[in-house]
């Protein structure tokens, strides 16, 4: 035991600096740090500042740098105020937090919660986890949850986000195969989005490229490119000057799908009466159409009998 520098030397502990506590075989601590466990280490960050050494490492081969807290065997932190909690958990940026075995928080102020959850982007959140094999010392990464983009959120098994400002909640959702897919949202299960500014609420929806700004609702719904409709011809008579023409390709709202392999139609119910004018782009409900048809029918009957 070496009490002159505040260290407890047990079982071959290496020397530690002033105010540090090291307990365990080959445990090591610097500048007021606390390391407990065989091979546990507390070291300063890259700057070497003593204020970055006030870390805590608990568990065999745990390692805390930069004033972080690492709890769990082989856990690791390397960032100011970083926290890693769990076997092989890692937090390697300032303010990063990882909770769960093999979880990894890599972006600044990112959070990873769950076994093998990974948060790579700054301020991103990954909430989920993976299964493990029957061998308690072998872990698979088959059903992992991860976020790559800054300010993104992924919650659920095997859910992944790639771009900035994306949110995916549910099982097996994937947003983006490139960092350019930003500002998209998926809520449900087994959804795939590869366009930006998309919102999907449902399951088993696939939004490919070229549909920026699309909204897709309902299970197995699909999306098609918007069709510009400035006029229409009915019975040889052309009607034109329609308001709201020339939409972008992805500026559509879909509640079903019509394709060579599947057709799903859904009613949109409880729609309020839309404004009727030459410039209106509101939806028209059934009662409004009935009113027009009823008046026209009465006029036709009145004209015929007079």
C-alpha positions as CSV (number, residue, x, y, z in Angstrom):
1,X,0.0,0.0,0.0
2,X,1.3,3.4,-0.8
3,X,-0.6,6.1,1.1
4,X,1.7,9.0,0.3
5,X,0.0,9.8,-2.9
6,X,-3.5,8.5,-2.1
7,X,-3.0,5.3,-4.0
8,X,-3.9,1.8,-2.9
9,X,-1.4,-0.6,-4.4
10,X,-2.9,-4.1,-4.4
11,X,-1.7,-7.1,-6.3
12,X,1.0,-5.5,-8.3
13,X,-0.7,-2.2,-9.1
14,X,1.4,0.3,-11.2
15,X,2.3,3.7,-9.6
16,X,-0.4,6.3,-9.9
17,X,-0.2,10.1,-9.7
18,X,-1.2,12.4,-6.8
19,X,-4.8,11.9,-5.5
20,X,-5.4,8.8,-7.6
21,X,-6.8,5.5,-6.6
22,X,-5.8,2.3,-8.3
23,X,-6.9,-1.1,-7.2
24,X,-6.2,-4.4,-9.0
25,X,-3.5,-6.1,-10.9
26,X,-1.8,-3.7,-13.3
27,X,-4.5,-1.1,-12.6
28,X,-3.3,2.5,-13.3
29,X,-4.7,5.9,-12.5
30,X,-3.5,9.5,-13.0
31,X,-4.4,12.9,-11.4
32,X,-7.2,12.0,-9.0
33,X,-8.6,9.2,-11.2
34,X,-10.2,6.0,-9.9
35,X,-9.4,2.7,-11.5
36,X,-10.7,-0.6,-10.1
37,X,-10.1,-4.0,-11.7
38,X,-7.3,-5.9,-13.3
39,X,-5.8,-3.8,-16.1
40,X,-8.1,-0.8,-15.4
41,X,-6.6,2.5,-16.5
42,X,-7.4,6.2,-16.1
43,X,-5.3,8.5,-18.2
44,X,-5.3,12.1,-19.3
45,X,-6.7,13.1,-22.7
46,X,-4.7,14.2,-25.7
47,X,-3.9,17.6,-24.1
48,X,-2.4,16.0,-21.0
49,X,-4.3,18.3,-18.7
50,X,-4.7,17.1,-15.2
51,X,-8.4,18.2,-15.3
52,X,-8.9,15.6,-18.1
53,X,-7.6,12.8,-15.9
54,X,-10.3,12.8,-13.2
55,X,-11.9,9.8,-14.7
56,X,-13.3,6.5,-13.4
57,X,-12.6,3.1,-14.8
58,X,-14.2,0.1,-13.2
59,X,-13.9,-3.4,-14.6
60,X,-11.2,-5.6,-16.0
61,X,-9.3,-3.8,-18.8
62,X,-11.6,-0.8,-18.6
63,X,-10.0,2.4,-19.8
64,X,-11.1,6.0,-19.2
65,X,-9.4,9.0,-20.9
66,X,-10.2,12.7,-20.9
67,X,-12.1,12.7,-17.6
68,X,-14.6,10.1,-18.8
69,X,-16.4,7.3,-16.9
70,X,-16.0,3.7,-18.1
71,X,-17.8,0.9,-16.2
72,X,-17.7,-2.7,-17.4
73,X,-15.0,-5.0,-18.6
74,X,-13.2,-3.7,-21.6
75,X,-15.3,-0.5,-21.6
76,X,-13.6,2.6,-23.1
77,X,-14.0,6.3,-23.0
78,X,-11.9,9.0,-24.8
79,X,-13.7,12.3,-24.5
80,X,-14.5,15.0,-22.0
81,X,-17.4,13.9,-19.9
82,X,-17.9,10.7,-22.0
83,X,-19.7,7.8,-20.4
84,X,-19.5,4.1,-21.3
85,X,-21.5,1.6,-19.3
86,X,-21.4,-2.0,-20.1
87,X,-19.1,-4.8,-21.4
88,X,-17.1,-3.5,-24.3
89,X,-19.1,-0.2,-24.4
90,X,-17.3,2.7,-26.0
91,X,-17.8,6.5,-25.9
92,X,-15.1,8.3,-27.9
93,X,-16.2,11.9,-28.3
94,X,-16.9,14.8,-26.0
95,X,-20.2,14.3,-24.1
96,X,-20.8,10.9,-25.8
97,X,-22.8,8.3,-23.8
98,X,-23.0,4.6,-24.5
99,X,-25.1,2.2,-22.4
100,X,-25.2,-1.5,-23.0
101,X,-22.7,-4.2,-24.0
102,X,-20.8,-3.4,-27.1
103,X,-22.7,-0.1,-27.5
104,X,-20.8,2.7,-29.2
105,X,-21.3,6.4,-29.1
106,X,-18.9,8.0,-31.6
107,X,-20.3,11.4,-32.4
108,X,-20.0,14.5,-30.1
109,X,-22.8,14.4,-27.5
110,X,-24.2,11.3,-29.1
111,X,-26.2,8.6,-27.2
112,X,-26.2,4.9,-27.8
113,X,-28.5,2.7,-25.7
114,X,-28.8,-1.0,-26.1
115,X,-26.6,-3.9,-26.9
116,X,-24.5,-3.1,-30.0
117,X,-26.4,0.2,-30.6
118,X,-24.2,2.6,-32.5
119,X,-24.5,6.4,-32.7
120,X,-22.0,7.9,-35.1
121,X,-23.3,11.4,-35.8
122,X,-23.0,14.4,-33.6
123,X,-26.0,14.7,-31.2
124,X,-27.5,11.5,-32.7
125,X,-29.4,8.9,-30.7
126,X,-29.5,5.2,-31.3
127,X,-31.9,3.2,-29.1
128,X,-32.1,-0.6,-29.7
129,X,-29.9,-3.6,-29.6
130,X,-28.8,-6.9,-31.0
131,X,-29.1,-10.5,-30.0
132,X,-26.3,-12.6,-28.7
133,X,-25.3,-16.1,-29.5
134,X,-25.6,-19.0,-26.9
135,X,-21.9,-18.6,-26.1
136,X,-22.0,-15.8,-23.4
137,X,-18.7,-14.5,-24.6
138,X,-19.6,-14.1,-28.2
139,X,-21.9,-11.4,-29.5
140,X,-23.4,-10.9,-32.9
141,X,-24.1,-7.6,-34.6
142,X,-26.9,-8.9,-36.9
143,X,-29.8,-6.8,-35.5
144,X,-28.0,-3.6,-34.7
145,X,-29.3,-0.1,-34.4
146,X,-27.2,2.7,-35.7
147,X,-27.2,6.4,-36.6
148,X,-24.6,7.9,-38.9
149,X,-26.0,11.5,-39.5
150,X,-25.8,14.4,-37.2
151,X,-28.9,15.1,-35.1
152,X,-30.5,11.8,-36.2
153,X,-32.5,9.3,-34.1
154,X,-32.8,5.5,-34.6
155,X,-35.0,3.5,-32.2
156,X,-35.7,-0.2,-32.7
157,X,-33.9,-3.4,-33.6
158,X,-32.0,-3.3,-36.9
159,X,-33.1,0.3,-37.5
160,X,-30.5,2.6,-39.2
161,X,-30.3,6.2,-40.3
162,X,-27.6,7.6,-42.6
163,X,-28.4,11.2,-43.2
164,X,-28.6,14.3,-41.1
165,X,-31.8,15.2,-39.2
166,X,-33.4,11.8,-39.8
167,X,-35.7,9.9,-37.5
168,X,-36.5,6.2,-37.7
169,X,-38.7,4.5,-35.0
170,X,-39.6,0.8,-35.2
171,X,-38.0,-2.5,-36.3
172,X,-35.9,-2.8,-39.4
173,X,-36.3,0.7,-40.7
174,X,-33.6,2.2,-42.9
175,X,-33.3,5.8,-44.0
176,X,-30.8,6.6,-46.6
177,X,-27.9,4.8,-48.3
178,X,-26.1,8.1,-48.5
179,X,-25.5,11.1,-46.3
180,X,-27.5,13.3,-48.7
181,X,-30.8,11.7,-47.6
182,X,-31.8,14.2,-44.9
183,X,-34.8,15.3,-42.9
184,X,-36.8,12.1,-43.5
185,X,-39.0,10.3,-41.0
186,X,-40.1,6.7,-40.7
187,X,-42.5,5.4,-38.0
188,X,-43.4,1.7,-38.3
189,X,-41.6,-1.5,-39.3
190,X,-39.6,-2.6,-42.3
191,X,-39.6,0.8,-44.1
192,X,-36.9,1.9,-46.5
193,X,-36.5,5.6,-47.5
194,X,-34.0,6.8,-50.1
195,X,-35.3,10.3,-50.7
196,X,-35.0,13.4,-48.5
197,X,-37.8,15.3,-46.7
198,X,-40.0,12.1,-46.8
199,X,-42.5,11.1,-44.1
200,X,-43.6,7.5,-43.8
201,X,-46.2,6.3,-41.2
202,X,-46.9,2.6,-41.6
203,X,-45.0,-0.6,-42.3
204,X,-43.5,-2.3,-45.4
205,X,-43.1,0.9,-47.3
206,X,-40.4,1.5,-49.9
207,X,-39.7,5.0,-51.1
208,X,-36.9,5.1,-53.7
209,X,-34.9,7.9,-55.1
210,X,-36.6,10.8,-56.8
211,X,-39.5,11.3,-54.4
212,X,-38.2,14.2,-52.2
213,X,-41.0,15.6,-50.1
214,X,-43.4,12.6,-50.3
215,X,-45.8,11.6,-47.6
216,X,-46.8,7.9,-47.5
217,X,-49.4,6.5,-45.0
218,X,-50.5,3.0,-44.3
219,X,-49.2,-0.5,-44.5
220,X,-47.6,-1.5,-47.8
221,X,-48.5,1.8,-49.4
222,X,-46.5,3.0,-52.4
223,X,-45.7,6.2,-54.2
224,X,-45.7,7.4,-57.8
225,X,-44.3,10.5,-59.4
226,X,-46.7,13.5,-59.3
227,X,-48.5,14.2,-62.6
228,X,-48.8,17.8,-63.7
229,X,-52.5,18.4,-64.5
230,X,-53.1,22.0,-65.8
231,X,-56.2,20.9,-67.7
232,X,-58.5,18.0,-68.5
233,X,-60.7,16.9,-71.4
234,X,-64.0,15.3,-70.7
235,X,-66.5,14.4,-73.4
236,X,-64.6,16.4,-76.0
237,X,-64.7,19.5,-73.8
238,X,-61.4,20.8,-72.3
239,X,-61.3,22.4,-68.9
240,X,-58.2,24.3,-67.9
241,X,-56.5,26.9,-65.8
242,X,-56.4,24.5,-62.8
243,X,-54.8,25.9,-59.6
244,X,-52.1,23.9,-58.0
245,X,-50.5,22.5,-61.2
246,X,-46.9,21.8,-61.8
247,X,-46.0,19.9,-58.6
248,X,-42.5,18.5,-58.0
249,X,-42.1,14.8,-58.7
250,X,-42.2,13.8,-55.0
251,X,-44.8,16.2,-53.8
252,X,-47.5,13.5,-53.3
253,X,-49.5,12.0,-50.5
254,X,-50.2,8.3,-50.9
255,X,-52.6,6.2,-48.8
256,X,-52.4,3.0,-50.9
257,X,-50.7,1.5,-54.0
258,X,-51.4,0.6,-57.5
259,X,-48.9,-1.5,-59.3
260,X,-48.6,-4.6,-61.5
261,X,-48.4,-6.8,-58.4
262,X,-50.5,-5.0,-55.8
263,X,-53.5,-2.7,-55.5
264,X,-54.5,-1.2,-52.2
265,X,-57.2,1.5,-52.1
266,X,-58.2,3.4,-48.9
267,X,-60.9,5.9,-48.3
268,X,-60.0,9.2,-46.8
269,X,-62.8,9.8,-44.3
270,X,-64.1,12.7,-42.2
271,X,-62.8,15.3,-44.6
272,X,-64.0,18.9,-43.9
273,X,-65.6,20.7,-46.8
274,X,-63.0,22.4,-48.9
275,X,-63.1,25.9,-50.2
276,X,-64.5,26.2,-53.7
277,X,-63.0,29.0,-55.9
278,X,-61.0,29.5,-59.0
279,X,-57.8,29.4,-56.9
280,X,-58.7,26.8,-54.3
281,X,-56.5,23.7,-53.9
282,X,-58.5,22.2,-51.1
283,X,-59.9,18.7,-51.1
284,X,-63.6,18.4,-51.9
285,X,-65.7,16.0,-49.9
286,X,-68.6,13.8,-50.9
287,X,-71.3,16.1,-49.7
288,X,-70.0,18.9,-51.9
289,X,-70.1,16.7,-55.0
290,X,-73.6,15.5,-54.0
291,X,-74.8,19.1,-53.7
292,X,-73.5,20.1,-57.1
293,X,-75.0,16.9,-58.7
294,X,-78.3,17.4,-57.0
295,X,-78.7,21.0,-58.2
296,X,-77.7,20.1,-61.7
297,X,-80.2,17.2,-61.6
298,X,-83.0,19.5,-60.5
299,X,-82.2,22.0,-63.2
300,X,-82.2,19.3,-65.9
301,X,-85.6,18.0,-64.7
302,X,-87.1,21.5,-64.5
303,X,-85.9,22.4,-68.0
304,X,-87.1,19.1,-69.5
305,X,-90.6,19.4,-68.2
306,X,-91.1,23.1,-69.1
